[in-house]
Amino acid sequence: MARLRFTVALLPLLTLAACSSFTPPVRPTLSPLVAQGRAVFQSYCARCHSASGETVIVGPSLAGIPGRAGGRVDGLDARAYILNSIMDPDAYVVEGFSDGLMPQDLTEQLTGEELEAVIEYLLTLD
């Protein structure tokens, strides 16, 4: 008898679940260039920089970098600021962080395509 009551009570819930239009959110598909940039970021940058939240590892979090980078240096948009920061890491040191921490030879370690890809990825980190 208890099993029958349980089944009768559960039936409306199962019906609602089956008829529901809820679908889990779909994660956006990254373009091949951005996906490559994420891989480059994971290999070269993630040991010191977080890509989410305000987590500080060694260097500043890069979450939201497109919005912050565009206003840090007069005359530089976010793309130019990020490129300059990779090419000359001590040119624009974020307040609260020491200069000399970021590798000075990243542009020698990365191909031009990898550099462009990582910049494209960073520009997606809102």
N, C-alpha and C positions, 0 to 999 in steps of 0.2 A: 504494500500500500504506500509506504514512504517513497519507494522508487517511482511509482506512478505520479505522486504529487510533485516530486522533483522534476520529472519529465514535463509535466503540464506547466510548471512554473518556468522552466527553461525554454520551452518552445517559443514564446513571444520574443525572447531575447535573441534566439538564433534567427528568427524571421527578420528582426530588425537589422541584425548584423549582415544577413545575406542581401537585404534590399538597400543597404546603405550605399551612398555615393562616395563615401570616404575613400580616398586613395592616398597612399603615402606620398609625401612631396618627392618630386623627381629632382635629382641633383643635375645641375646643368652639365652638359658635355663640354669639356674643354677643347678648344681648338688644338691642333697638333703642336703649334708653336708654344702655346701656353702650357700644354702638358709637358713639353720638353723643358720649358722654363721651370716648372715645378720640380722636375727631376734634377735639374742643375741646382736649384735652390736646396733641395734635400742633400745633395752631394757636397756642396761648397758653403752654403750659408746657414743652414739649420743648426749647425753645431754651436753657433753664437747668436743667431737671431730667431725669434719666434715669429710665426706667420699668423698667429691668432691671439686675440686678447691682448692684455698688457703684460704678458709674461716676459720677464727680462732674464736672459740666459747670461750672456756676456755683453752683447750690444743691445741696442733698443729693439723693442718689438717692431716688426714691419707691418703689422695689421694697421690698416688705414693709411698706409704710406702715400697713396695717390693724393689724398686730401691734404696731408701735412706738407708733402714735398713741394707742391706747387706754390706754396706761400712762404717758404723758408728763405729763399734768396731772390731778391729783385731781379727780374729779367730771365729767370729760369722756370720753365714749366716743370711738372712732375717728372716727365721723361728725362729731360736734360739734367735735372737735379740728381736723379738716381744714377744716370750714366756718369756724371762727374764724381759722385760719391764712390763709385766703384773704381773709376780710373785714378782718382786722387783722394784716397780715403780720409786724409787728414784735412782736406780743404774745408769741410763743413761738419765739424764734430758736434753732435747733439749735446746740449747742456746736460751735465751730470755724468758724462762718459769721458774717458781719457782718450787722448789721441794716441796713435801708434798701436792700437789694439787690432784694428782690421788689417788683414794681409795687404801688403803694398803691391803684390805681384799677381793679383787676380786676373788682370787683363792678359798676363802672360800664360796663365793656366787655362783660361777659357778661349774657345774659338770665337770669332765674330758672331757666328750663328748662336752659340750658347749665350753670349752676352746679350744679344737682342732678345733671345727667348726668356732669359731670367728677368729682364726688364719688363717684358710683356706680362709675365706672371705676376711680378710685384705690382703692376698697375691694376691687377684684378683684386688686390687685397683690401677691399673696403671695410 
